[in-house]
Amino acid sequence: MATSKLQAFWNHPAGPRTIHFWAPTFKWGLSIANVADFSKPPETLSYPMQLVVACSGLIWGRYGTVITPKLESCEC
């Protein structure tokens, strides 16, 4: 039973073999790493990391305002 669920997950059109799985996974990873920086003193913050988070937010924000859903179920 577990094997069939794992195989279904692996072969899913938005599963781990596609960008649709990994892009949000890495974005969440960046966000979690950024939240971990809240407790650090300002002198030890990673400026390249902050730049990556800001650029990623700008890119996804722009993408979110430009995309046009193709499925009626996605049009809220």
PDB file with one MODEL, atoms N, CA, C and O in Angstrom:
MODEL        1
ATOM      1  N   MET A   1       0.828  -1.195   0.000  1.00  0.00           N
ATOM      2  CA  MET A   1       0.000   0.000   0.000  1.00  0.00           C
ATOM      3  C   MET A   1       0.869   1.256   0.000  1.00  0.00           C
ATOM      4  O   MET A   1       0.622   2.180  -0.774  1.00  0.00           O
ATOM      5  N   ALA A   2       1.883   1.293   0.860  1.00  0.00           N
ATOM      6  CA  ALA A   2       2.751   2.469   0.913  1.00  0.00           C
ATOM      7  C   ALA A   2       3.519   2.638  -0.391  1.00  0.00           C
ATOM      8  O   ALA A   2       3.785   3.760  -0.824  1.00  0.00           O
ATOM      9  N   THR A   3       3.875   1.509  -1.016  1.00  0.00           N
ATOM     10  CA  THR A   3       4.605   1.574  -2.272  1.00  0.00           C
ATOM     11  C   THR A   3       3.751   2.201  -3.368  1.00  0.00           C
ATOM     12  O   THR A   3       4.254   2.993  -4.165  1.00  0.00           O
ATOM     13  N   SER A   4       2.475   1.859  -3.419  1.00  0.00           N
ATOM     14  CA  SER A   4       1.610   2.422  -4.456  1.00  0.00           C
ATOM     15  C   SER A   4       1.395   3.924  -4.239  1.00  0.00           C
ATOM     16  O   SER A   4       1.327   4.685  -5.205  1.00  0.00           O
ATOM     17  N   LYS A   5       1.289   4.352  -2.984  1.00  0.00           N
ATOM     18  CA  LYS A   5       1.144   5.786  -2.710  1.00  0.00           C
ATOM     19  C   LYS A   5       2.416   6.542  -3.061  1.00  0.00           C
ATOM     20  O   LYS A   5       2.362   7.643  -3.610  1.00  0.00           O
ATOM     21  N   LEU A   6       3.553   5.953  -2.744  1.00  0.00           N
ATOM     22  CA  LEU A   6       4.823   6.579  -3.076  1.00  0.00           C
ATOM     23  C   LEU A   6       5.008   6.647  -4.587  1.00  0.00           C
ATOM     24  O   LEU A   6       5.487   7.651  -5.115  1.00  0.00           O
ATOM     25  N   GLN A   7       4.631   5.587  -5.276  1.00  0.00           N
ATOM     26  CA  GLN A   7       4.743   5.571  -6.737  1.00  0.00           C
ATOM     27  C   GLN A   7       3.782   6.587  -7.358  1.00  0.00           C
ATOM     28  O   GLN A   7       4.138   7.259  -8.326  1.00  0.00           O
ATOM     29  N   ALA A   8       2.578   6.705  -6.815  1.00  0.00           N
ATOM     30  CA  ALA A   8       1.626   7.697  -7.318  1.00  0.00           C
ATOM     31  C   ALA A   8       2.155   9.112  -7.101  1.00  0.00           C
ATOM     32  O   ALA A   8       2.020   9.969  -7.975  1.00  0.00           O
ATOM     33  N   PHE A   9       2.754   9.355  -5.944  1.00  0.00           N
ATOM     34  CA  PHE A   9       3.347  10.663  -5.657  1.00  0.00           C
ATOM     35  C   PHE A   9       4.497  10.947  -6.624  1.00  0.00           C
ATOM     36  O   PHE A   9       4.603  12.051  -7.159  1.00  0.00           O
ATOM     37  N   TRP A  10       5.346   9.960  -6.846  1.00  0.00           N
ATOM     38  CA  TRP A  10       6.507  10.124  -7.718  1.00  0.00           C
ATOM     39  C   TRP A  10       6.088  10.399  -9.165  1.00  0.00           C
ATOM     40  O   TRP A  10       6.731  11.190  -9.855  1.00  0.00           O
ATOM     41  N   ASN A  11       5.021   9.753  -9.625  1.00  0.00           N
ATOM     42  CA  ASN A  11       4.577   9.896 -11.011  1.00  0.00           C
ATOM     43  C   ASN A  11       3.520  10.974 -11.220  1.00  0.00           C
ATOM     44  O   ASN A  11       3.019  11.136 -12.333  1.00  0.00           O
ATOM     45  N   HIS A  12       3.176  11.704 -10.181  1.00  0.00           N
ATOM     46  CA  HIS A  12       2.160  12.760 -10.290  1.00  0.00           C
ATOM     47  C   HIS A  12       2.654  13.870 -11.219  1.00  0.00           C
ATOM     48  O   HIS A  12       3.849  14.162 -11.230  1.00  0.00           O
ATOM     49  N   PRO A  13       1.757  14.503 -12.008  1.00  0.00           N
ATOM     50  CA  PRO A  13       2.179  15.580 -12.928  1.00  0.00           C
ATOM     51  C   PRO A  13       2.843  16.767 -12.222  1.00  0.00           C
ATOM     52  O   PRO A  13       3.621  17.490 -12.844  1.00  0.00           O
ATOM     53  N   ALA A  14       2.555  16.976 -10.959  1.00  0.00           N
ATOM     54  CA  ALA A  14       3.202  18.056 -10.204  1.00  0.00           C
ATOM     55  C   ALA A  14       4.076  17.470  -9.096  1.00  0.00           C
ATOM     56  O   ALA A  14       4.280  18.107  -8.062  1.00  0.00           O
ATOM     57  N   GLY A  15       4.584  16.274  -9.308  1.00  0.00           N
ATOM     58  CA  GLY A  15       5.386  15.580  -8.308  1.00  0.00           C
ATOM     59  C   GLY A  15       6.835  16.030  -8.292  1.00  0.00           C
ATOM     60  O   GLY A  15       7.185  17.032  -8.915  1.00  0.00           O
ATOM     61  N   PRO A  16       7.680  15.290  -7.580  1.00  0.00           N
ATOM     62  CA  PRO A  16       9.073  15.710  -7.374  1.00  0.00           C
ATOM     63  C   PRO A  16       9.956  15.634  -8.617  1.00  0.00           C
ATOM     64  O   PRO A  16      11.122  16.027  -8.560  1.00  0.00           O
ATOM     65  N   ARG A  17       9.437  15.146  -9.722  1.00  0.00           N
ATOM     66  CA  ARG A  17      10.229  15.119 -10.949  1.00  0.00           C
ATOM     67  C   ARG A  17       9.995  16.359 -11.800  1.00  0.00           C
ATOM     68  O   ARG A  17      10.463  16.421 -12.937  1.00  0.00           O
ATOM     69  N   THR A  18       9.277  17.352 -11.269  1.00  0.00           N
ATOM     70  CA  THR A  18       8.971  18.559 -12.032  1.00  0.00           C
ATOM     71  C   THR A  18       9.367  19.807 -11.252  1.00  0.00           C
ATOM     72  O   THR A  18       9.608  19.750 -10.046  1.00  0.00           O
ATOM     73  N   ILE A  19       9.428  20.917 -11.946  1.00  0.00           N
ATOM     74  CA  ILE A  19       9.740  22.202 -11.316  1.00  0.00           C
ATOM     75  C   ILE A  19       8.584  22.665 -10.429  1.00  0.00           C
ATOM     76  O   ILE A  19       8.783  23.447  -9.500  1.00  0.00           O
ATOM     77  N   HIS A  20       7.378  22.180 -10.720  1.00  0.00           N
ATOM     78  CA  HIS A  20       6.211  22.587  -9.951  1.00  0.00           C
ATOM     79  C   HIS A  20       6.308  22.141  -8.496  1.00  0.00           C
ATOM     80  O   HIS A  20       5.645  22.712  -7.629  1.00  0.00           O
ATOM     81  N   PHE A  21       7.106  21.150  -8.225  1.00  0.00           N
ATOM     82  CA  PHE A  21       7.327  20.677  -6.860  1.00  0.00           C
ATOM     83  C   PHE A  21       8.506  21.399  -6.219  1.00  0.00           C
ATOM     84  O   PHE A  21       8.402  21.861  -5.082  1.00  0.00           O
ATOM     85  N   TRP A  22       9.619  21.501  -6.927  1.00  0.00           N
ATOM     86  CA  TRP A  22      10.852  22.000  -6.327  1.00  0.00           C
ATOM     87  C   TRP A  22      10.901  23.513  -6.149  1.00  0.00           C
ATOM     88  O   TRP A  22      11.490  23.989  -5.179  1.00  0.00           O
ATOM     89  N   ALA A  23      10.307  24.275  -7.046  1.00  0.00           N
ATOM     90  CA  ALA A  23      10.344  25.736  -6.912  1.00  0.00           C
ATOM     91  C   ALA A  23       9.695  26.194  -5.606  1.00  0.00           C
ATOM     92  O   ALA A  23      10.320  26.956  -4.869  1.00  0.00           O
ATOM     93  N   PRO A  24       8.466  25.764  -5.282  1.00  0.00           N
ATOM     94  CA  PRO A  24       7.891  26.169  -3.999  1.00  0.00           C
ATOM     95  C   PRO A  24       8.645  25.591  -2.799  1.00  0.00           C
ATOM     96  O   PRO A  24       8.718  26.219  -1.743  1.00  0.00           O
ATOM     97  N   THR A  25       9.202  24.400  -2.970  1.00  0.00           N
ATOM     98  CA  THR A  25       9.964  23.790  -1.874  1.00  0.00           C
ATOM     99  C   THR A  25      11.166  24.658  -1.514  1.00  0.00           C
ATOM    100  O   THR A  25      11.411  24.924  -0.337  1.00  0.00           O
ATOM    101  N   PHE A  26      11.909  25.097  -2.517  1.00  0.00           N
ATOM    102  CA  PHE A  26      13.068  25.944  -2.252  1.00  0.00           C
ATOM    103  C   PHE A  26      12.652  27.333  -1.772  1.00  0.00           C
ATOM    104  O   PHE A  26      13.341  27.928  -0.943  1.00  0.00           O
ATOM    105  N   LYS A  27      11.546  27.851  -2.275  1.00  0.00           N
ATOM    106  CA  LYS A  27      11.065  29.150  -1.805  1.00  0.00           C
ATOM    107  C   LYS A  27      10.718  29.080  -0.319  1.00  0.00           C
ATOM    108  O   LYS A  27      11.055  29.986   0.443  1.00  0.00           O
ATOM    109  N   TRP A  28      10.044  28.003   0.092  1.00  0.00           N
ATOM    110  CA  TRP A  28       9.741  27.837   1.517  1.00  0.00           C
ATOM    111  C   TRP A  28      11.026  27.676   2.327  1.00  0.00           C
ATOM    112  O   TRP A  28      11.120  28.166   3.452  1.00  0.00           O
ATOM    113  N   GLY A  29      12.006  26.994   1.757  1.00  0.00           N
ATOM    114  CA  GLY A  29      13.295  26.856   2.448  1.00  0.00           C
ATOM    115  C   GLY A  29      13.958  28.198   2.678  1.00  0.00           C
ATOM    116  O   GLY A  29      14.498  28.450   3.755  1.00  0.00           O
ATOM    117  N   LEU A  30      13.923  29.069   1.665  1.00  0.00           N
ATOM    118  CA  LEU A  30      14.473  30.420   1.822  1.00  0.00           C
ATOM    119  C   LEU A  30      13.719  31.211   2.888  1.00  0.00           C
ATOM    120  O   LEU A  30      14.324  31.921   3.691  1.00  0.00           O
ATOM    121  N   SER A  31      12.399  31.083   2.889  1.00  0.00           N
ATOM    122  CA  SER A  31      11.592  31.817   3.868  1.00  0.00           C
ATOM    123  C   SER A  31      11.869  31.340   5.289  1.00  0.00           C
ATOM    124  O   SER A  31      11.963  32.154   6.207  1.00  0.00           O
ATOM    125  N   ILE A  32      12.000  30.037   5.477  1.00  0.00           N
ATOM    126  CA  ILE A  32      12.289  29.493   6.814  1.00  0.00           C
ATOM    127  C   ILE A  32      13.674  29.920   7.269  1.00  0.00           C
ATOM    128  O   ILE A  32      13.862  30.259   8.438  1.00  0.00           O
ATOM    129  N   ALA A  33      14.647  29.909   6.362  1.00  0.00           N
ATOM    130  CA  ALA A  33      15.992  30.366   6.720  1.00  0.00           C
ATOM    131  C   ALA A  33      15.986  31.849   7.076  1.00  0.00           C
ATOM    132  O   ALA A  33      16.728  32.277   7.960  1.00  0.00           O
ATOM    133  N   ASN A  34      15.156  32.631   6.398  1.00  0.00           N
ATOM    134  CA  ASN A  34      15.067  34.061   6.688  1.00  0.00           C
ATOM    135  C   ASN A  34      14.458  34.285   8.072  1.00  0.00           C
ATOM    136  O   ASN A  34      14.910  35.159   8.812  1.00  0.00           O
ATOM    137  N   VAL A  35      13.442  33.506   8.425  1.00  0.00           N
ATOM    138  CA  VAL A  35      12.827  33.632   9.754  1.00  0.00           C
ATOM    139  C   VAL A  35      13.843  33.260  10.832  1.00  0.00           C
ATOM    140  O   VAL A  35      13.835  33.843  11.916  1.00  0.00           O
ATOM    141  N   ALA A  36      14.705  32.307  10.547  1.00  0.00           N
ATOM    142  CA  ALA A  36      15.736  31.925  11.514  1.00  0.00           C
ATOM    143  C   ALA A  36      16.703  33.081  11.778  1.00  0.00           C
ATOM    144  O   ALA A  36      17.319  33.137  12.842  1.00  0.00           O
ATOM    145  N   ASP A  37      16.842  33.997  10.826  1.00  0.00           N
ATOM    146  CA  ASP A  37      17.729  35.150  11.005  1.00  0.00           C
ATOM    147  C   ASP A  37      17.148  36.217  11.929  1.00  0.00           C
ATOM    148  O   ASP A  37      17.869  37.134  12.322  1.00  0.00           O
ATOM    149  N   PHE A  38      15.865  36.125  12.289  1.00  0.00           N
ATOM    150  CA  PHE A  38      15.249  37.126  13.161  1.00  0.00           C
ATOM    151  C   PHE A  38      15.949  37.233  14.511  1.00  0.00           C
ATOM    152  O   PHE A  38      16.019  38.317  15.090  1.00  0.00           O
ATOM    153  N   SER A  39      16.464  36.121  15.011  1.00  0.00           N
ATOM    154  CA  SER A  39      17.071  36.133  16.346  1.00  0.00           C
ATOM    155  C   SER A  39      18.555  36.494  16.317  1.00  0.00           C
ATOM    156  O   SER A  39      19.175  36.612  17.374  1.00  0.00           O
ATOM    157  N   LYS A  40      19.134  36.670  15.136  1.00  0.00           N
ATOM    158  CA  LYS A  40      20.553  37.004  15.040  1.00  0.00           C
ATOM    159  C   LYS A  40      20.768  38.508  15.184  1.00  0.00           C
ATOM    160  O   LYS A  40      19.894  39.299  14.831  1.00  0.00           O
ATOM    161  N   PRO A  41      21.903  38.892  15.690  1.00  0.00           N
ATOM    162  CA  PRO A  41      22.216  40.319  15.716  1.00  0.00           C
ATOM    163  C   PRO A  41      22.433  40.829  14.283  1.00  0.00           C
ATOM    164  O   PRO A  41      22.856  40.064  13.415  1.00  0.00           O
ATOM    165  N   PRO A  42      22.152  42.094  14.034  1.00  0.00           N
ATOM    166  CA  PRO A  42      22.264  42.632  12.667  1.00  0.00           C
ATOM    167  C   PRO A  42      23.646  42.475  12.039  1.00  0.00           C
ATOM    168  O   PRO A  42      23.760  42.386  10.816  1.00  0.00           O
ATOM    169  N   GLU A  43      24.688  42.439  12.854  1.00  0.00           N
ATOM    170  CA  GLU A  43      26.047  42.334  12.321  1.00  0.00           C
ATOM    171  C   GLU A  43      26.308  40.987  11.667  1.00  0.00           C
ATOM    172  O   GLU A  43      27.189  40.877  10.814  1.00  0.00           O
ATOM    173  N   THR A  44      25.559  39.962  12.053  1.00  0.00           N
ATOM    174  CA  THR A  44      25.824  38.622  11.534  1.00  0.00           C
ATOM    175  C   THR A  44      24.833  38.184  10.453  1.00  0.00           C
ATOM    176  O   THR A  44      24.865  37.034  10.017  1.00  0.00           O
ATOM    177  N   LEU A  45      23.958  39.087  10.021  1.00  0.00           N
ATOM    178  CA  LEU A  45      23.002  38.723   8.978  1.00  0.00           C
ATOM    179  C   LEU A  45      23.712  38.512   7.644  1.00  0.00           C
ATOM    180  O   LEU A  45      24.724  39.149   7.354  1.00  0.00           O
ATOM    181  N   SER A  46      23.174  37.628   6.860  1.00  0.00           N
ATOM    182  CA  SER A  46      23.729  37.332   5.548  1.00  0.00           C
ATOM    183  C   SER A  46      23.070  38.248   4.514  1.00  0.00           C
ATOM    184  O   SER A  46      21.900  38.071   4.174  1.00  0.00           O
ATOM    185  N   TYR A  47      23.814  39.208   4.027  1.00  0.00           N
ATOM    186  CA  TYR A  47      23.265  40.138   3.042  1.00  0.00           C
ATOM    187  C   TYR A  47      22.947  39.449   1.717  1.00  0.00           C
ATOM    188  O   TYR A  47      21.931  39.769   1.101  1.00  0.00           O
ATOM    189  N   PRO A  48      23.789  38.503   1.250  1.00  0.00           N
ATOM    190  CA  PRO A  48      23.389  37.783   0.028  1.00  0.00           C
ATOM    191  C   PRO A  48      22.074  37.016   0.217  1.00  0.00           C
ATOM    192  O   PRO A  48      21.264  36.942  -0.707  1.00  0.00           O
ATOM    193  N   MET A  49      21.862  36.453   1.390  1.00  0.00           N
ATOM    194  CA  MET A  49      20.616  35.733   1.655  1.00  0.00           C
ATOM    195  C   MET A  49      19.429  36.697   1.625  1.00  0.00           C
ATOM    196  O   MET A  49      18.383  36.376   1.061  1.00  0.00           O
ATOM    197  N   GLN A  50      19.585  37.860   2.222  1.00  0.00           N
ATOM    198  CA  GLN A  50      18.507  38.839   2.219  1.00  0.00           C
ATOM    199  C   GLN A  50      18.213  39.322   0.800  1.00  0.00           C
ATOM    200  O   GLN A  50      17.056  39.566   0.457  1.00  0.00           O
ATOM    201  N   LEU A  51      19.243  39.460  -0.022  1.00  0.00           N
ATOM    202  CA  LEU A  51      19.065  39.857  -1.411  1.00  0.00           C
ATOM    203  C   LEU A  51      18.313  38.780  -2.194  1.00  0.00           C
ATOM    204  O   LEU A  51      17.439  39.091  -3.003  1.00  0.00           O
ATOM    205  N   VAL A  52      18.654  37.523  -1.952  1.00  0.00           N
ATOM    206  CA  VAL A  52      17.972  36.415  -2.622  1.00  0.00           C
ATOM    207  C   VAL A  52      16.498  36.381  -2.226  1.00  0.00           C
ATOM    208  O   VAL A  52      15.635  36.192  -3.083  1.00  0.00           O
ATOM    209  N   VAL A  53      16.201  36.560  -0.946  1.00  0.00           N
ATOM    210  CA  VAL A  53      14.812  36.554  -0.488  1.00  0.00           C
ATOM    211  C   VAL A  53      14.034  37.718  -1.108  1.00  0.00           C
ATOM    212  O   VAL A  53      12.896  37.545  -1.544  1.00  0.00           O
ATOM    213  N   ALA A  54      14.645  38.888  -1.146  1.00  0.00           N
ATOM    214  CA  ALA A  54      13.974  40.051  -1.736  1.00  0.00           C
ATOM    215  C   ALA A  54      13.730  39.856  -3.236  1.00  0.00           C
ATOM    216  O   ALA A  54      12.631  40.121  -3.723  1.00  0.00           O
ATOM    217  N   CYS A  55      14.735  39.400  -3.960  1.00  0.00           N
ATOM    218  CA  CYS A  55      14.573  39.173  -5.404  1.00  0.00           C
ATOM    219  C   CYS A  55      13.541  38.090  -5.675  1.00  0.00           C
ATOM    220  O   CYS A  55      12.725  38.211  -6.589  1.00  0.00           O
ATOM    221  N   SER A  56      13.580  37.040  -4.883  1.00  0.00           N
ATOM    222  CA  SER A  56      12.605  35.958  -5.051  1.00  0.00           C
ATOM    223  C   SER A  56      11.188  36.468  -4.805  1.00  0.00           C
ATOM    224  O   SER A  56      10.266  36.122  -5.544  1.00  0.00           O
ATOM    225  N   GLY A  57      11.013  37.277  -3.785  1.00  0.00           N
ATOM    226  CA  GLY A  57       9.703  37.854  -3.508  1.00  0.00           C
ATOM    227  C   GLY A  57       9.229  38.757  -4.626  1.00  0.00           C
ATOM    228  O   GLY A  57       8.053  38.731  -4.989  1.00  0.00           O
ATOM    229  N   LEU A  58      10.141  39.565  -5.183  1.00  0.00           N
ATOM    230  CA  LEU A  58       9.775  40.431  -6.302  1.00  0.00           C
ATOM    231  C   LEU A  58       9.396  39.617  -7.541  1.00  0.00           C
ATOM    232  O   LEU A  58       8.413  39.927  -8.215  1.00  0.00           O
ATOM    233  N   ILE A  59      10.165  38.595  -7.831  1.00  0.00           N
ATOM    234  CA  ILE A  59       9.875  37.762  -9.005  1.00  0.00           C
ATOM    235  C   ILE A  59       8.532  37.066  -8.855  1.00  0.00           C
ATOM    236  O   ILE A  59       7.714  37.096  -9.774  1.00  0.00           O
ATOM    237  N   TRP A  60       8.294  36.434  -7.697  1.00  0.00           N
ATOM    238  CA  TRP A  60       7.027  35.716  -7.504  1.00  0.00           C
ATOM    239  C   TRP A  60       5.860  36.678  -7.377  1.00  0.00           C
ATOM    240  O   TRP A  60       4.745  36.346  -7.780  1.00  0.00           O
ATOM    241  N   GLY A  61       6.090  37.852  -6.831  1.00  0.00           N
ATOM    242  CA  GLY A  61       5.028  38.852  -6.763  1.00  0.00           C
ATOM    243  C   GLY A  61       4.627  39.317  -8.150  1.00  0.00           C
ATOM    244  O   GLY A  61       3.440  39.451  -8.445  1.00  0.00           O
ATOM    245  N   ARG A  62       5.602  39.562  -8.993  1.00  0.00           N
ATOM    246  CA  ARG A  62       5.324  39.960 -10.375  1.00  0.00           C
ATOM    247  C   ARG A  62       4.640  38.824 -11.127  1.00  0.00           C
ATOM    248  O   ARG A  62       3.670  39.050 -11.851  1.00  0.00           O
ATOM    249  N   TYR A  63       5.134  37.623 -10.960  1.00  0.00           N
ATOM    250  CA  TYR A  63       4.542  36.453 -11.621  1.00  0.00           C
ATOM    251  C   TYR A  63       3.089  36.272 -11.182  1.00  0.00           C
ATOM    252  O   TYR A  63       2.223  35.953 -11.997  1.00  0.00           O
ATOM    253  N   GLY A  64       2.833  36.477  -9.908  1.00  0.00           N
ATOM    254  CA  GLY A  64       1.476  36.318  -9.383  1.00  0.00           C
ATOM    255  C   GLY A  64       0.496  37.343  -9.919  1.00  0.00           C
ATOM    256  O   GLY A  64      -0.705  37.077  -9.972  1.00  0.00           O
ATOM    257  N   THR A  65       0.983  38.510 -10.318  1.00  0.00           N
ATOM    258  CA  THR A  65       0.080  39.528 -10.866  1.00  0.00           C
ATOM    259  C   THR A  65      -0.100  39.404 -12.374  1.00  0.00           C
ATOM    260  O   THR A  65      -1.030  39.987 -12.932  1.00  0.00           O
ATOM    261  N   VAL A  66       0.767  38.659 -13.037  1.00  0.00           N
ATOM    262  CA  VAL A  66       0.715  38.539 -14.486  1.00  0.00           C
ATOM    263  C   VAL A  66       0.031  37.248 -14.931  1.00  0.00           C
ATOM    264  O   VAL A  66      -0.587  37.216 -15.996  1.00  0.00           O
ATOM    265  N   ILE A  67       0.131  36.191 -14.139  1.00  0.00           N
ATOM    266  CA  ILE A  67      -0.376  34.883 -14.549  1.00  0.00           C
ATOM    267  C   ILE A  67      -1.892  34.920 -14.761  1.00  0.00           C
ATOM    268  O   ILE A  67      -2.620  35.592 -14.031  1.00  0.00           O
ATOM    269  N   THR A  68      -2.343  34.191 -15.764  1.00  0.00           N
ATOM    270  CA  THR A  68      -3.763  34.059 -16.057  1.00  0.00           C
ATOM    271  C   THR A  68      -4.139  32.587 -15.885  1.00  0.00           C
ATOM    272  O   THR A  68      -3.625  31.744 -16.621  1.00  0.00           O
ATOM    273  N   PRO A  69      -5.014  32.251 -14.940  1.00  0.00           N
ATOM    274  CA  PRO A  69      -5.376  30.847 -14.744  1.00  0.00           C
ATOM    275  C   PRO A  69      -6.045  30.261 -15.988  1.00  0.00           C
ATOM    276  O   PRO A  69      -6.825  30.935 -16.660  1.00  0.00           O
ATOM    277  N   LYS A  70      -5.736  29.024 -16.279  1.00  0.00           N
ATOM    278  CA  LYS A  70      -6.314  28.334 -17.434  1.00  0.00           C
ATOM    279  C   LYS A  70      -7.491  27.451 -17.023  1.00  0.00           C
ATOM    280  O   LYS A  70      -8.341  27.135 -17.855  1.00  0.00           O
ATOM    281  N   LEU A  71      -7.553  27.049 -15.751  1.00  0.00           N
ATOM    282  CA  LEU A  71      -8.618  26.192 -15.268  1.00  0.00           C
ATOM    283  C   LEU A  71      -9.684  27.040 -14.583  1.00  0.00           C
ATOM    284  O   LEU A  71      -9.366  27.960 -13.830  1.00  0.00           O
ATOM    285  N   GLU A  72     -10.929  26.730 -14.844  1.00  0.00           N
ATOM    286  CA  GLU A  72     -11.999  27.491 -14.194  1.00  0.00           C
ATOM    287  C   GLU A  72     -11.985  27.299 -12.689  1.00  0.00           C
ATOM    288  O   GLU A  72     -12.382  28.198 -11.948  1.00  0.00           O
ATOM    289  N   SER A  73     -11.534  26.145 -12.228  1.00  0.00           N
ATOM    290  CA  SER A  73     -11.497  25.896 -10.783  1.00  0.00           C
ATOM    291  C   SER A  73     -10.457  26.767 -10.085  1.00  0.00           C
ATOM    292  O   SER A  73     -10.536  26.963  -8.872  1.00  0.00           O
ATOM    293  N   CYS A  74      -9.477  27.297 -10.834  1.00  0.00           N
ATOM    294  CA  CYS A  74      -8.446  28.159 -10.257  1.00  0.00           C
ATOM    295  C   CYS A  74      -8.863  29.625 -10.228  1.00  0.00           C
ATOM    296  O   CYS A  74      -8.215  30.433  -9.562  1.00  0.00           O
ATOM    297  N   GLU A  75      -9.911  29.977 -10.920  1.00  0.00           N
ATOM    298  CA  GLU A  75     -10.339  31.367 -10.976  1.00  0.00           C
ATOM    299  C   GLU A  75     -11.262  31.657  -9.799  1.00  0.00           C
ATOM    300  O   GLU A  75     -12.465  31.402  -9.853  1.00  0.00           O
ATOM    301  N   CYS A  76     -10.688  32.182  -8.765  1.00  0.00           N
ATOM    302  CA  CYS A  76     -11.462  32.467  -7.552  1.00  0.00           C
ATOM    303  C   CYS A  76     -12.003  33.884  -7.571  1.00  0.00           C
ATOM    304  O   CYS A  76     -12.679  34.299  -6.630  1.00  0.00           O
TER     305      CYS A  76
ENDMDL
END
